[in-house]
Amino acid sequence: MTVHSPSRGSPLTNDQFDFAFVAELPVSAELPKKRAPRNRKVAVTPTAGHTLVPAQLAVETVDAFAPEAAPLDCDSVEGIASVLDAHPDYRVLRRLQPRLEWPESTGQRVCRVLILDTETTGLDHSKDKIMELALLRVDVDLATGLPVGTMQVYDQLEDPGILIPREVQEITGINDAMVRGHRLDDARIATLLDGVDLVIAHNAGFDRPFCEARIEQFRHLTWACSFADIPWKEQGKRSAKLEALALEMGWFYDAHRAEMDCHALLAVLVAKLPQASQTGLAHLMEQAHKPSYRLMATNAPFDAKDTLKARGYRWSPEQKVWHTRVGDSKALQAEFDWLKENAYHQRSAVVQFEKLDALVRYSSRTGELLHHQL
């Protein structure tokens, strides 16, 4: 966005003011008559079904809703943003600013958390490689669920030893020349991992196998997944994708680079969950040490496949079984009852399930295998 200042006559660029807003003002709305327009321009993006409002008209609209006792400062982009944000027809998005310093802890108990993200050459950890790894190490006060003290940051590229596919380059902006000759600092990473109580990734089922294949120390740490372990739908969120969560909270950022994705995830997790009295960080720390389960519809009838798929079960071609994950023993028993009624039609059956703790959850390793008679 470019804002023109009448006093200087030159545009102020996005490097100076980083915010965006979406205008939802119908063009048919009558605007109150105002004083002679001033030489200010604000870019306005219309939502679906509305026509673009001319830049000068948009400024007059801002003026129309600004209190007469407090006229807008022509040079104050934040002032314009605040007025727009207060009006129901506008939504302002601000660039996410990473935060490295947090208040010192007033309590005695903290959890050492590592926020992690990877950029890789592809989706298959058995053949693709990490090309960027970012880590944020921060202590979290167990009483408040908020970070305390100074956060440590690590972000480094690594030459994967294979060509980076063009589609991956387009998504991440990382090319072969950028990674050539680079290698992750194993000693520095080992230092950051020492004493960590919980590793959090927004798609741990993807990141954990890659990290364990590259650095063995990750196999011995407790992991949580902020994508799967927080019931975002129950919290009123339309999407669990990180960019969507950040946008709902009023932030935009340069996604698909590991460090900024980590900062965005931490910003999302320090906010209180809408339907809970705790932060996302507190929820993950609370759930991390509780077992979860992977339930398999062992030898389910073929005609039950559509019912299972609609329920959210996934087909494993390796094990040739429909399976799903449940979060606790109560949900597991409820799923046993549902399977007997809807998949096995009250017939007797023995199903297999895995008990997963945080040391194996989201890894490529299996948990404790158990059986249950329906």
Secondary structure, 3 states (H helix, E strand, C coil): CCEECCCCCCEECCCCCCEEEEECCCCCCCCCCCCCCCCCCCCCEECCCCCCCCHHHHHHHHHHHCCCCCCCCCCCHHHHHHHHHHCCCEEEEEECCCCCEECCCCCCCEEEEEEEEEEECCCCCCCCCEEEEEEEEEEEECCCCCEEEEEEEEEEECCCCCCCCHHHHHHHCCCHHHHCCCCCCHHHHHHHHCCCCEEEECCHHHHHHHHHHHCHHHHHCCEEECCCCCCCCCCCCCCCCHHHHHHHCCEECCCCCHHHHHHHHHHHHCCECCCCCCEHHHHHHHHCCCCEEEEECCCCCHHHHHHHHHHCCEEECCCCEEEEEECCHHHHHHHHHHHHHHCCCCCCCEEEEEEECCCCCCCCCCCEEEEEEC
